[in-house]
Amino acid sequence: MSIRTEENKLFSELRRKIPSLSADGVVDEAQFLSARYRIVYVMKEMNGGERRDLREFLFEGGRPQTWDNIARWTEGILAWEKEFPWREMEQDNERRRSDMLKKIAVVNVKKTFGGHTADGRAVYQAAVDNREILKRQTALYDADFIICCGTERAFADSCYHGRSVDWRMTSRGVRYFLDGKTAVISFAHPEARVRDAYLYYALMDAVRELSGG
């Protein structure tokens, strides 16, 4: 059974409780499965109207806010041995979003839409309330990297409820823990008020260290 079918079964189950649920997950299953690494980004909530499907939105290329950085991060992770100059990473963003967003999965811990600024308490509570669905969804992906974009507490307290999580730190201060082959990385939201270049190279530094580079 395909990942998309399994995702939709989970969302149908959750819609009995949350009719306004917005679907998320793997953008393009064939490209996700054939990518060098399976990368999952854990976000807070969908920014937009009810019942939108984030998978379809990202398949069409998303929007520059949020998704330019996610596309850059993805390109860098998939080729972590290569040192991309920032001049190159600043350019050709529309093409990069079109190519790179099809290779990822995105999980919102709160599956109803929100505004520009997320309510942290509501996001956390939604994750805890729906932890069984989140755990089952995340398990579908057999991820190599899970990047928590300001969601590490909600993600860990829901998907690892009742389990011990051994948070560690890279040599340059990025927090992570390992779950088998999966590296779960605590990182900033892609729209954090930090220069895009600083975010990119901080994440790449962590990925290289965790990959043995």
GROMACS elastic network, one bead per residue, 0.5 to 0.9 nm:
[ bonds ]
;  ai    aj funct       b0    kb
    1     4     6  0.84388   500
    1     5     6  0.65934   500
    1     6     6  0.70865   500
    2     5     6  0.52296   500
    2     6     6  0.64103   500
    2     7     6  0.86793   500
    2    29     6  0.81532   500
    3     6     6  0.50600   500
    3     7     6  0.60470   500
    3     8     6  0.85629   500
    3    25     6  0.89006   500
    3    26     6  0.76460   500
    3    29     6  0.70463   500
    3   140     6  0.67293   500
    3   141     6  0.78353   500
    4     7     6  0.50299   500
    4     8     6  0.61236   500
    4     9     6  0.86148   500
    4    25     6  0.80153   500
    4    26     6  0.72113   500
    4    28     6  0.89992   500
    4    29     6  0.73188   500
    5     8     6  0.51819   500
    5     9     6  0.62727   500
    5    10     6  0.88197   500
    6     9     6  0.51349   500
    6    10     6  0.64497   500
    6    11     6  0.87922   500
    6   137     6  0.82109   500
    6   140     6  0.77927   500
    7    10     6  0.52163   500
    7    11     6  0.62886   500
    7    12     6  0.86756   500
    7    23     6  0.84124   500
    7    24     6  0.82534   500
    7    25     6  0.71606   500
    7    26     6  0.86299   500
    7   137     6  0.66015   500
    7   140     6  0.80770   500
    8    12     6  0.60294   500
    8    13     6  0.85252   500
    8    23     6  0.79479   500
    9    12     6  0.51434   500
    9    13     6  0.63115   500
    9    14     6  0.87502   500
   10    13     6  0.51304   500
   10    14     6  0.62678   500
   10    15     6  0.86597   500
   10   133     6  0.66065   500
   10   136     6  0.80344   500
   10   137     6  0.72879   500
   11    15     6  0.59735   500
   11    16     6  0.88809   500
   11    21     6  0.75691   500
   11    22     6  0.85184   500
   11    23     6  0.67806   500
   11   133     6  0.83236   500
   12    15     6  0.51495   500
   12    16     6  0.69629   500
   13    16     6  0.58175   500
   13    17     6  0.78426   500
   13   133     6  0.86552   500
   14    17     6  0.55463   500
   14    18     6  0.60013   500
   14    19     6  0.79037   500
   14    21     6  0.76971   500
   14   130     6  0.81745   500
   14   133     6  0.74368   500
   15    20     6  0.71036   500
   15    21     6  0.61037   500
   16    19     6  0.61757   500
   18    21     6  0.55729   500
   18   111     6  0.84503   500
   18   112     6  0.79498   500
   19    51     6  0.83623   500
   20    50     6  0.57443   500
   20    51     6  0.55286   500
   20   111     6  0.82989   500
   20   112     6  0.61849   500
   20   113     6  0.82224   500
   21    50     6  0.71053   500
   21    51     6  0.56557   500
   21    52     6  0.81864   500
   21   110     6  0.88639   500
   21   111     6  0.53474   500
   21   112     6  0.50065   500
   21   113     6  0.78241   500
   22    45     6  0.88711   500
   22    46     6  0.71653   500
   22    49     6  0.87446   500
   22    50     6  0.64674   500
   22    52     6  0.51890   500
   22    53     6  0.56224   500
   22    54     6  0.71204   500
   22   108     6  0.89516   500
   22   111     6  0.54366   500
   22   112     6  0.56285   500
   22   113     6  0.69265   500
   23    51     6  0.72230   500
   23    52     6  0.67942   500
   23    54     6  0.59925   500
   23    55     6  0.72085   500
   23   107     6  0.88487   500
   23   108     6  0.86919   500
   23   111     6  0.70990   500
   23   112     6  0.88485   500
   24    27     6  0.80285   500
   24    46     6  0.88325   500
   24    52     6  0.89234   500
   24    53     6  0.61322   500
   24    55     6  0.54090   500
   24    56     6  0.86975   500
   24   105     6  0.78480   500
   24   106     6  0.61539   500
   24   107     6  0.58522   500
   24   108     6  0.69007   500
   24   111     6  0.81303   500
   25    40     6  0.84342   500
   25    54     6  0.75767   500
   25    55     6  0.62329   500
   25   104     6  0.82584   500
   25   107     6  0.55046   500
   25   108     6  0.83771   500
   25   137     6  0.81216   500
   25   138     6  0.88716   500
   25   141     6  0.89833   500
   26    29     6  0.59365   500
   26    32     6  0.69754   500
   26    40     6  0.84235   500
   26    55     6  0.64810   500
   26   102     6  0.79057   500
   26   103     6  0.79312   500
   26   104     6  0.60330   500
   26   106     6  0.65015   500
   26   107     6  0.85717   500
   26   141     6  0.82794   500
   27    31     6  0.84744   500
   27    32     6  0.75894   500
   27    54     6  0.80432   500
   27    56     6  0.69962   500
   27    57     6  0.87155   500
   27    58     6  0.65159   500
   27    59     6  0.58475   500
   27   101     6  0.69720   500
   27   102     6  0.51552   500
   27   103     6  0.69276   500
   27   104     6  0.62329   500
   27   105     6  0.59458   500
   27   106     6  0.78188   500
   28    31     6  0.55559   500
   28    32     6  0.60411   500
   28    33     6  0.86463   500
   28    55     6  0.78782   500
   28    59     6  0.70668   500
   28   101     6  0.83839   500
   28   103     6  0.64561   500
   28   104     6  0.76000   500
   28   105     6  0.83898   500
   29    32     6  0.50561   500
   29    33     6  0.60807   500
   29    34     6  0.85214   500
   29   102     6  0.80464   500
   29   103     6  0.78632   500
   29   104     6  0.86678   500
   29   105     6  0.88873   500
   30    33     6  0.53645   500
   30    34     6  0.61854   500
   30    35     6  0.86293   500
   30   102     6  0.88684   500
   30   103     6  0.83231   500
   31    34     6  0.51183   500
   31    35     6  0.59391   500
   31   102     6  0.62749   500
   31   103     6  0.50596   500
   31   104     6  0.80706   500
   32    35     6  0.54098   500
   32    36     6  0.87602   500
   32    37     6  0.82276   500
   32    38     6  0.63565   500
   32    39     6  0.80474   500
   32   102     6  0.68764   500
   32   104     6  0.56209   500
   32   105     6  0.74591   500
   33    36     6  0.83898   500
   33    37     6  0.83648   500
   33    38     6  0.69587   500
   33   103     6  0.79238   500
   33   141     6  0.89045   500
   34    37     6  0.82460   500
   34    38     6  0.85107   500
   34   103     6  0.82494   500
   35    38     6  0.64550   500
   35    39     6  0.87927   500
   35    78     6  0.77080   500
   35   103     6  0.63856   500
   35   104     6  0.86268   500
   36    78     6  0.61588   500
   36    79     6  0.86276   500
   37    77     6  0.80512   500
   37    78     6  0.64487   500
   37   143     6  0.75857   500
   37   144     6  0.58166   500
   37   145     6  0.74182   500
   38   103     6  0.78821   500
   38   104     6  0.68740   500
   38   105     6  0.80595   500
   38   141     6  0.73264   500
   38   142     6  0.72837   500
   38   144     6  0.51830   500
   38   145     6  0.65100   500
   38   146     6  0.85685   500
   39    74     6  0.76443   500
   39    77     6  0.85765   500
   39    78     6  0.89541   500
   39   103     6  0.77747   500
   39   104     6  0.54229   500
   39   105     6  0.64442   500
   39   106     6  0.85975   500
   39   141     6  0.85887   500
   39   143     6  0.58897   500
   39   144     6  0.61265   500
   39   146     6  0.60080   500
   39   147     6  0.76191   500
   40   104     6  0.60000   500
   40   106     6  0.55807   500
   40   107     6  0.71803   500
   40   138     6  0.83791   500
   40   141     6  0.78103   500
   40   143     6  0.64798   500
   40   144     6  0.81520   500
   40   145     6  0.62481   500
   40   147     6  0.62446   500
   40   148     6  0.85244   500
   41    70     6  0.83795   500
   41   104     6  0.76508   500
   41   105     6  0.63449   500
   41   107     6  0.62443   500
   41   108     6  0.84556   500
   41   145     6  0.83162   500
   41   146     6  0.57863   500
   41   148     6  0.60735   500
   41   149     6  0.69337   500
   42   105     6  0.86316   500
   42   106     6  0.59154   500
   42   108     6  0.58504   500
   42   109     6  0.69998   500
   42   146     6  0.69970   500
   42   147     6  0.60302   500
   42   149     6  0.59052   500
   42   150     6  0.83287   500
   42   151     6  0.65981   500
   42   152     6  0.82443   500
   42   155     6  0.76299   500
   43    46     6  0.83186   500
   43   106     6  0.70115   500
   43   107     6  0.60304   500
   43   109     6  0.64506   500
   43   110     6  0.83781   500
   43   147     6  0.87131   500
   43   148     6  0.66962   500
   43   149     6  0.55393   500
   43   150     6  0.72828   500
   43   151     6  0.63365   500
   43   189     6  0.77338   500
   44   107     6  0.82224   500
   44   108     6  0.51289   500
   44   109     6  0.54318   500
   44   110     6  0.58881   500
   44   111     6  0.83220   500
   44   118     6  0.72093   500
   44   120     6  0.84179   500
   44   123     6  0.62670   500
   44   124     6  0.86218   500
   44   149     6  0.77392   500
   44   150     6  0.76317   500
   44   151     6  0.63858   500
   44   154     6  0.89171   500
   45   107     6  0.85914   500
   45   108     6  0.50240   500
   45   109     6  0.64693   500
   45   110     6  0.50005   500
   45   111     6  0.59178   500
   45   112     6  0.65290   500
   45   113     6  0.59479   500
   45   114     6  0.62711   500
   45   115     6  0.88032   500
   45   118     6  0.73753   500
   45   123     6  0.73430   500
   46    49     6  0.82124   500
   46    50     6  0.88079   500
   46    52     6  0.82621   500
   46    54     6  0.74676   500
   46   108     6  0.69825   500
   46   110     6  0.78810   500
   46   111     6  0.69183   500
   46   112     6  0.65740   500
   46   114     6  0.60581   500
   46   115     6  0.82115   500
   47   112     6  0.88846   500
   47   113     6  0.55396   500
   47   114     6  0.51809   500
   47   115     6  0.55400   500
   47   116     6  0.63798   500
   47   117     6  0.88160   500
   47   118     6  0.87862   500
   48    52     6  0.76163   500
   48   113     6  0.57691   500
   48   114     6  0.65535   500
   48   115     6  0.69310   500
   48   116     6  0.86583   500
   49    52     6  0.63256   500
   49   112     6  0.88891   500
   49   113     6  0.62209   500
   49   114     6  0.81598   500
   50   112     6  0.69338   500
   50   113     6  0.59448   500
   51   112     6  0.78623   500
   51   113     6  0.81099   500
   52    55     6  0.88910   500
   52    56     6  0.83794   500
   52    57     6  0.80449   500
   52   113     6  0.84715   500
   53    56     6  0.55736   500
   53    57     6  0.64866   500
   53    58     6  0.88873   500
   54    58     6  0.60887   500
   54    59     6  0.84260   500
   54    62     6  0.86773   500
   54   106     6  0.81657   500
   55    58     6  0.53476   500
   55    59     6  0.60812   500
   55    60     6  0.87757   500
   55   102     6  0.88661   500
   55   105     6  0.83026   500
   55   106     6  0.80656   500
   56    59     6  0.50002   500
   56    60     6  0.64351   500
   56    61     6  0.88841   500
   56    62     6  0.88060   500
   57    60     6  0.54124   500
   57    61     6  0.67404   500
   57    62     6  0.54792   500
   57    63     6  0.87405   500
   58    63     6  0.82055   500
   58    67     6  0.84111   500
   58    97     6  0.82011   500
   58    98     6  0.81196   500
   58   101     6  0.62211   500
   58   102     6  0.72611   500
   59    62     6  0.71999   500
   59    97     6  0.89267   500
   59    98     6  0.71664   500
   59   101     6  0.68051   500
   59   102     6  0.59093   500
   60    97     6  0.87413   500
   60    98     6  0.68198   500
   60   101     6  0.89604   500
   60   102     6  0.89766   500
   61    64     6  0.87508   500
   61    67     6  0.82094   500
   61    94     6  0.72443   500
   61    95     6  0.84260   500
   61    96     6  0.86870   500
   61    97     6  0.52739   500
   61    99     6  0.81419   500
   61   100     6  0.89143   500
   61   101     6  0.69230   500
   61   102     6  0.84310   500
   62    65     6  0.85720   500
   62    66     6  0.85928   500
   62    67     6  0.62731   500
   62    68     6  0.86033   500
   62    97     6  0.71613   500
   62    98     6  0.81521   500
   62   101     6  0.81929   500
   63    66     6  0.71321   500
   63    67     6  0.59216   500
   63    68     6  0.73366   500
   63    94     6  0.85622   500
   63    97     6  0.82887   500
   64    67     6  0.53921   500
   64    69     6  0.80503   500
   64    93     6  0.76731   500
   64    94     6  0.77667   500
   64    97     6  0.82440   500
   65    68     6  0.63587   500
   65    69     6  0.79281   500
   65   190     6  0.82344   500
   65   191     6  0.68913   500
   66    69     6  0.60001   500
   66    70     6  0.66126   500
   66   189     6  0.80554   500
   66   190     6  0.52869   500
   66   191     6  0.54909   500
   67    71     6  0.59229   500
   67    72     6  0.84006   500
   67    97     6  0.68642   500
   67   101     6  0.79861   500
   67   190     6  0.75850   500
   67   191     6  0.89412   500
   68    71     6  0.52542   500
   68    72     6  0.62736   500
   68    73     6  0.86986   500
   68    93     6  0.61199   500
   68    94     6  0.78680   500
   68    96     6  0.77494   500
   68    97     6  0.63256   500
   68   190     6  0.84426   500
   69    73     6  0.60421   500
   69    74     6  0.84684   500
   69   190     6  0.57633   500
   69   191     6  0.79953   500
   69   196     6  0.70366   500
   69   199     6  0.84669   500
   69   200     6  0.75661   500
   70    73     6  0.50806   500
   70    74     6  0.61020   500
   70    75     6  0.86436   500
   70    97     6  0.82033   500
   70   100     6  0.84615   500
   70   101     6  0.76885   500
   70   190     6  0.66464   500
   71    74     6  0.50853   500
   71    75     6  0.62102   500
   71    76     6  0.86139   500
   71    93     6  0.80283   500
   71    96     6  0.61173   500
   71    97     6  0.52876   500
   71    98     6  0.85579   500
   71    99     6  0.81669   500
   71   100     6  0.53275   500
   71   101     6  0.59140   500
   72    75     6  0.51816   500
   72    76     6  0.61833   500
   72    77     6  0.86267   500
   72    89     6  0.67703   500
   72    90     6  0.88134   500
   72    93     6  0.82343   500
   72    96     6  0.73063   500
   72    97     6  0.81302   500
   72   100     6  0.79625   500
   72   200     6  0.73022   500
   73    76     6  0.51198   500
   73    77     6  0.60940   500
   73    78     6  0.86058   500
   73   199     6  0.87993   500
   73   200     6  0.61544   500
   73   201     6  0.89093   500
   73   203     6  0.74703   500
   73   204     6  0.75506   500
   74    77     6  0.51439   500
   74    78     6  0.61276   500
   74    79     6  0.86301   500
   74   100     6  0.63728   500
   74   101     6  0.78114   500
   74   103     6  0.80895   500
   74   104     6  0.77840   500
   75    78     6  0.53647   500
   75    79     6  0.64399   500
   75    80     6  0.82922   500
   75    96     6  0.80260   500
   75   100     6  0.64581   500
   76    79     6  0.52608   500
   76    80     6  0.53508   500
   76    81     6  0.85221   500
   76    82     6  0.77071   500
   76    83     6  0.83842   500
   76    84     6  0.76074   500
   76   200     6  0.81627   500
   76   203     6  0.89400   500
   76   204     6  0.66111   500
   77    81     6  0.86362   500
   77   203     6  0.85768   500
   77   204     6  0.66546   500
   77   207     6  0.67645   500
   77   208     6  0.83238   500
   78    81     6  0.87738   500
   79    82     6  0.57603   500
   79    83     6  0.86894   500
   80    83     6  0.74919   500
   80   204     6  0.67451   500
   80   205     6  0.87628   500
   80   207     6  0.71406   500
   80   208     6  0.61601   500
   80   211     6  0.84819   500
   80   213     6  0.83640   500
   81   208     6  0.73443   500
   81   213     6  0.72575   500
   84    87     6  0.83552   500
   84    88     6  0.67798   500
   84    89     6  0.69028   500
   85    88     6  0.55262   500
   85    89     6  0.66397   500
   86    90     6  0.60894   500
   86    91     6  0.88093   500
   86   197     6  0.67086   500
   87    90     6  0.54452   500
   87    91     6  0.69530   500
   88    91     6  0.55580   500
   88    92     6  0.80850   500
   89    92     6  0.76777   500
   89    93     6  0.78448   500
   89   197     6  0.86072   500
   90    93     6  0.70327   500
   90   196     6  0.89915   500
   90   197     6  0.86709   500
   91    94     6  0.86657   500
   91    96     6  0.88413   500
   92    95     6  0.55549   500
   92    96     6  0.62581   500
   92    97     6  0.88177   500
   93    97     6  0.60523   500
   93    98     6  0.84910   500
   94    97     6  0.52383   500
   94    98     6  0.62313   500
   94    99     6  0.87079   500
   95    98     6  0.50842   500
   95    99     6  0.62150   500
   95   100     6  0.84765   500
   96    99     6  0.51529   500
   96   100     6  0.56872   500
   96   101     6  0.79075   500
   97   100     6  0.53516   500
   97   101     6  0.54711   500
   97   102     6  0.81979   500
   98   101     6  0.61896   500
   98   102     6  0.70673   500
   99   102     6  0.60799   500
   99   103     6  0.75941   500
  100   103     6  0.54745   500
  100   104     6  0.73741   500
  101   104     6  0.56999   500
  101   105     6  0.82475   500
  102   105     6  0.82401   500
  105   141     6  0.79692   500
  107   110     6  0.87976   500
  107   111     6  0.86094   500
  107   134     6  0.82156   500
  107   137     6  0.82490   500
  107   138     6  0.77795   500
  108   111     6  0.57678   500
  108   112     6  0.87364   500
  108   127     6  0.87829   500
  108   134     6  0.88488   500
  109   123     6  0.67545   500
  109   124     6  0.77319   500
  109   126     6  0.68393   500
  109   127     6  0.50331   500
  109   128     6  0.87734   500
  109   130     6  0.83291   500
  109   131     6  0.86404   500
  109   134     6  0.71301   500
  109   151     6  0.78638   500
  109   154     6  0.73240   500
  109   155     6  0.70816   500
  109   158     6  0.89103   500
  110   113     6  0.78737   500
  110   114     6  0.89198   500
  110   122     6  0.79452   500
  110   123     6  0.53423   500
  110   124     6  0.77396   500
  110   125     6  0.83460   500
  110   126     6  0.52512   500
  110   127     6  0.59186   500
  110   130     6  0.85027   500
  111   123     6  0.89495   500
  111   126     6  0.78800   500
  111   127     6  0.87636   500
  114   117     6  0.76323   500
  114   118     6  0.63693   500
  114   119     6  0.82518   500
  115   118     6  0.62957   500
  115   119     6  0.87504   500
  117   120     6  0.89151   500
  118   121     6  0.87840   500
  118   122     6  0.80604   500
  118   123     6  0.72444   500
  119   122     6  0.53810   500
  119   123     6  0.61985   500
  119   124     6  0.86978   500
  120   123     6  0.50970   500
  120   124     6  0.61323   500
  120   125     6  0.85623   500
  121   124     6  0.51802   500
  121   125     6  0.60799   500
  121   126     6  0.85473   500
  122   125     6  0.51277   500
  122   126     6  0.60728   500
  122   127     6  0.86017   500
  123   126     6  0.52505   500
  123   127     6  0.63243   500
  123   128     6  0.88255   500
  123   151     6  0.87170   500
  123   154     6  0.75808   500
  124   127     6  0.51716   500
  124   128     6  0.63365   500
  124   129     6  0.86221   500
  124   151     6  0.82915   500
  124   153     6  0.78365   500
  124   154     6  0.50624   500
  124   155     6  0.84358   500
  124   157     6  0.88117   500
  124   158     6  0.88262   500
  125   128     6  0.51428   500
  125   129     6  0.59785   500
  125   130     6  0.85183   500
  125   154     6  0.80376   500
  126   129     6  0.50767   500
  126   130     6  0.60827   500
  126   131     6  0.82159   500
  126   154     6  0.87248   500
  127   130     6  0.53381   500
  127   131     6  0.56357   500
  127   134     6  0.74477   500
  127   154     6  0.58960   500
  127   155     6  0.70586   500
  127   157     6  0.81351   500
  127   158     6  0.59174   500
  127   159     6  0.86213   500
  128   131     6  0.50800   500
  128   132     6  0.86183   500
  128   154     6  0.70683   500
  128   155     6  0.85555   500
  128   157     6  0.68813   500
  128   158     6  0.50539   500
  128   159     6  0.85942   500
  128   161     6  0.87489   500
  129   132     6  0.82852   500
  129   158     6  0.81548   500
  130   133     6  0.56310   500
  130   134     6  0.63728   500
  130   135     6  0.87691   500
  130   158     6  0.77001   500
  131   135     6  0.59502   500
  131   136     6  0.84896   500
  131   155     6  0.85984   500
  131   157     6  0.82930   500
  131   159     6  0.59391   500
  131   160     6  0.88129   500
  131   161     6  0.80367   500
  132   135     6  0.51412   500
  132   136     6  0.62124   500
  132   137     6  0.85445   500
  132   158     6  0.76246   500
  132   159     6  0.73886   500
  133   136     6  0.51417   500
  133   137     6  0.59899   500
  133   138     6  0.85224   500
  133   159     6  0.89029   500
  134   137     6  0.50469   500
  134   138     6  0.60274   500
  134   139     6  0.84491   500
  134   155     6  0.84436   500
  134   158     6  0.72828   500
  134   159     6  0.63278   500
  135   138     6  0.52908   500
  135   139     6  0.61352   500
  135   140     6  0.88687   500
  135   158     6  0.72673   500
  135   160     6  0.78459   500
  136   139     6  0.51270   500
  136   140     6  0.65943   500
  136   159     6  0.84602   500
  137   140     6  0.53845   500
  137   141     6  0.74885   500
  138   141     6  0.57897   500
  138   142     6  0.75571   500
  138   143     6  0.80467   500
  138   159     6  0.79889   500
  139   142     6  0.59040   500
  139   143     6  0.80617   500
  140   143     6  0.84934   500
  141   144     6  0.88723   500
  142   181     6  0.86987   500
  142   182     6  0.77299   500
  143   146     6  0.64998   500
  143   181     6  0.79298   500
  143   182     6  0.58082   500
  143   183     6  0.82085   500
  144   181     6  0.61235   500
  144   183     6  0.61881   500
  144   184     6  0.84779   500
  145   181     6  0.86016   500
  145   182     6  0.56147   500
  145   184     6  0.59856   500
  145   185     6  0.74017   500
  145   207     6  0.87155   500
  146   182     6  0.71099   500
  146   183     6  0.62194   500
  146   185     6  0.61478   500
  146   186     6  0.87089   500
  147   151     6  0.88987   500
  147   152     6  0.85386   500
  147   183     6  0.83193   500
  147   184     6  0.60411   500
  147   186     6  0.63855   500
  147   187     6  0.65687   500
  148   151     6  0.51214   500
  148   152     6  0.51888   500
  148   153     6  0.88816   500
  148   155     6  0.74950   500
  148   184     6  0.71838   500
  148   185     6  0.59296   500
  148   186     6  0.50781   500
  148   187     6  0.56849   500
  148   188     6  0.75839   500
  148   189     6  0.80824   500
  149   152     6  0.71919   500
  149   185     6  0.86131   500
  149   186     6  0.67983   500
  149   187     6  0.51608   500
  149   190     6  0.69999   500
  150   153     6  0.81603   500
  150   154     6  0.89342   500
  150   186     6  0.70468   500
  150   187     6  0.60495   500
  150   188     6  0.51312   500
  150   189     6  0.52765   500
  151   154     6  0.54356   500
  151   155     6  0.59100   500
  151   156     6  0.84562   500
  151   186     6  0.76311   500
  151   187     6  0.82680   500
  151   188     6  0.85891   500
  151   189     6  0.83846   500
  152   155     6  0.50862   500
  152   156     6  0.58960   500
  152   157     6  0.83490   500
  152   184     6  0.85975   500
  152   185     6  0.79042   500
  152   186     6  0.55649   500
  152   187     6  0.78824   500
  153   156     6  0.52705   500
  153   157     6  0.59215   500
  153   158     6  0.83763   500
  153   186     6  0.88850   500
  154   157     6  0.53209   500
  154   158     6  0.60598   500
  154   159     6  0.83469   500
  155   158     6  0.53249   500
  155   159     6  0.57223   500
  155   160     6  0.75509   500
  156   159     6  0.54657   500
  156   160     6  0.50581   500
  156   161     6  0.69715   500
  156   165     6  0.76649   500
  157   160     6  0.56475   500
  157   161     6  0.51198   500
  157   162     6  0.82740   500
  157   163     6  0.89986   500
  158   161     6  0.52215   500
  159   163     6  0.89855   500
  160   163     6  0.52906   500
  160   164     6  0.74711   500
  160   165     6  0.73629   500
  161   164     6  0.82913   500
  165   177     6  0.69266   500
  165   178     6  0.83931   500
  165   179     6  0.86063   500
  166   176     6  0.82976   500
  166   177     6  0.57367   500
  166   178     6  0.76304   500
  167   175     6  0.64783   500
  167   176     6  0.55201   500
  167   178     6  0.81591   500
  168   174     6  0.83060   500
  168   175     6  0.55855   500
  168   176     6  0.53761   500
  168   177     6  0.57917   500
  168   178     6  0.87126   500
  169   172     6  0.75965   500
  169   173     6  0.53973   500
  169   174     6  0.53780   500
  169   176     6  0.60383   500
  169   177     6  0.82310   500
  170   173     6  0.51527   500
  170   174     6  0.52193   500
  170   175     6  0.64322   500
  170   176     6  0.75630   500
  170   205     6  0.88697   500
  170   206     6  0.63757   500
  170   209     6  0.71995   500
  170   210     6  0.79921   500
  171   174     6  0.76804   500
  171   206     6  0.83302   500
  171   209     6  0.81931   500
  172   202     6  0.83027   500
  172   205     6  0.80224   500
  172   206     6  0.76808   500
  173   206     6  0.85727   500
  174   185     6  0.74761   500
  174   186     6  0.68891   500
  174   187     6  0.72731   500
  174   202     6  0.79036   500
  174   203     6  0.79526   500
  174   205     6  0.89617   500
  174   206     6  0.64662   500
  175   184     6  0.86260   500
  175   185     6  0.61161   500
  175   186     6  0.53384   500
  175   187     6  0.76420   500
  175   206     6  0.88493   500
  176   183     6  0.67757   500
  176   184     6  0.53743   500
  176   186     6  0.57089   500
  176   187     6  0.88143   500
  177   182     6  0.84303   500
  177   183     6  0.60245   500
  177   184     6  0.53537   500
  177   185     6  0.67803   500
  177   186     6  0.86345   500
  178   181     6  0.70093   500
  178   182     6  0.57333   500
  178   184     6  0.61342   500
  178   185     6  0.87875   500
  179   182     6  0.50645   500
  179   183     6  0.64797   500
  179   184     6  0.75028   500
  180   183     6  0.80062   500
  183   207     6  0.89390   500
  183   210     6  0.76068   500
  185   203     6  0.88873   500
  185   206     6  0.84609   500
  185   207     6  0.88739   500
  187   190     6  0.88585   500
  187   199     6  0.87862   500
  187   203     6  0.76158   500
  188   191     6  0.81059   500
  188   192     6  0.63363   500
  188   199     6  0.76661   500
  189   192     6  0.52484   500
  190   193     6  0.88053   500
  190   196     6  0.80317   500
  190   199     6  0.78348   500
  191   194     6  0.79625   500
  191   196     6  0.84601   500
  192   195     6  0.82507   500
  192   196     6  0.85626   500
  192   199     6  0.86324   500
  193   196     6  0.86127   500
  194   197     6  0.83518   500
  194   198     6  0.68106   500
  194   199     6  0.68827   500
  195   198     6  0.53398   500
  195   199     6  0.66112   500
  195   200     6  0.88284   500
  196   199     6  0.52161   500
  196   200     6  0.61748   500
  196   201     6  0.87691   500
  197   200     6  0.50808   500
  197   201     6  0.61962   500
  197   202     6  0.84365   500
  198   201     6  0.55058   500
  198   202     6  0.60233   500
  198   203     6  0.85985   500
  199   202     6  0.52686   500
  199   203     6  0.62410   500
  199   204     6  0.86085   500
  200   203     6  0.54233   500
  200   204     6  0.61950   500
  200   205     6  0.86315   500
  201   205     6  0.59466   500
  201   206     6  0.85918   500
  202   205     6  0.52032   500
  202   206     6  0.64795   500
  202   207     6  0.88396   500
  203   206     6  0.51541   500
  203   207     6  0.62192   500
  203   208     6  0.86412   500
  204   207     6  0.50294   500
  204   208     6  0.60763   500
  204   209     6  0.85836   500
  205   208     6  0.52782   500
  205   209     6  0.63613   500
  205   210     6  0.87653   500
  206   209     6  0.52058   500
  206   210     6  0.62007   500
  206   211     6  0.84995   500
  207   210     6  0.51142   500
  207   211     6  0.59239   500
  207   212     6  0.85494   500
  207   213     6  0.83525   500
  208   211     6  0.50080   500
  208   212     6  0.61690   500
  209   212     6  0.52308   500
  209   213     6  0.54396   500
  210   213     6  0.74575   500
